[in-house]
Amino acid sequence: MSIVKAQRRHRISIVKPHRRPALPVLILASALALPGCASLFGGATQRLADQLGQAVMNAEDPATVRDGLPAYLLLLDGLLEGDPDNVGTLLAAARLNGAYAGNFTGTDRDRAQRLSARALELARRATCLDAPALCPVLDGRPDDFALATERLGRRHLPVLYGLAVAWAGYLQVHRDDWDAVADLPKIETLLQRVVALDPAHDGGLPFVYLGVLHSLRPEAVGGRPAQGKAYFERAIAASQGRNLYAKVLMAEFHARLVFDQALHDRLLAEVLAADPRAPGYTLMNTLAQQRARELQASAKDFF
């Protein structure tokens, strides 16, 4: 592929990114960890929920996870029927709907859009309950949204991150909708606030999101690839190298954006040489290795 064609490809990548969705894999990890949602259940049921999340993230067979997660979705919907204003339940349901939309709906685009819209709706409801000052500016100007977000503290970390994750997943699935794309600065604002309040939040996954967001466009048209690379590196360090998907996305979004084939090939080789089994990362790493093989196969047509 010529440089001119590749540059043209990246100029439109914000609305037509690479064939396979990448961000929702991170949503999957966030959804099943359910950080900040201790109020979701009580006693033995809470322990069961925690153990289920751990079992899923340690699974080595994505197909089994795909087939089993709908039951968990229905469970959360049932809990919301009885307690519609429970912020923890709303955030848990938002993350799982978004994760399922991005990872397990296959070619059913309508279903993916429906589930991601549901995820964002739930996250917005949780936001209006837990951070009412943010509610009036959700659809407002980015500057007003940023000011309201800046006033929120550590107590609001779960809702800030939950909204960011759901919004990112919605954008990924609705990438042809310019109204959805226009909300990109608000997603970045939320993530920046999260890492400012807690740089280690969710094992460094917010830095992976930021790395992708800063690697959507070349520097010549407003992108910040150097900053994106720095975010990816912070994410890798935060997981002590156990999160292989951080390296895959660094290869796919940053290395390809700046045409650094050496970095691209090195990162993918490291991912494929690694043992995917790591507590809390096994499922995500298995999916990362699948994506790494696809990127290796397409590299000769890209560089």
ABEGO torsion letter per residue (X at the ends): XBAAAAAAAAAAAAABBBABBAAAAAAAAAAAAGBGAAAABBEAAAAAAAAAAAAAAABABAAAAAAAAAAAAAAAAAAAAABAABAAAAAAAAAAAAAAAAAAAEABAAAAAAAAAAAAAAAAAAAAAABAAAAAAAABBAAAAAAAAAABBAAAAAAAAAAAAAAAAAAAAAAABAAAAAAAAAAAAAAAAAAAABAABGGGAAAAAAAAAAAABBAAAGBBAAAAAAAAAAAAAAAGGABAAAAAAAAAAAAAAAGBAAAAAAAAAAAAABBABBBGAAAAAAAAAAAAAAAAAAAAAAX
